[in-house]
């Protein structure tokens, strides 16, 4: 079992970042942005960020055209370099 190295809560702002994309691409780009944001802040590769189903459902909740303005997530980094992300209620 891998040990926990770091656990952080992030509030990721999506509103301004997603306005530059066409409406039909916004939720898809928001998921990619969350993955890249967390890989940058937790210092791991993007493919090592495992996004929980609850985060994905929250982003896609109102369809592909209207992702939420911000999302709060808890990121847990393990010593094997994997980051697991879950929604903070």
Secondary structure, 3 states (H helix, E strand, C coil): CCCEEEEEEEEEECHHHHCCCCHHHHHHHHHHHHHHHHHHHHCCCHHHEEECHHHHHHHCCCCCCCCCCEEEEEEEEECCCCEEEEECC
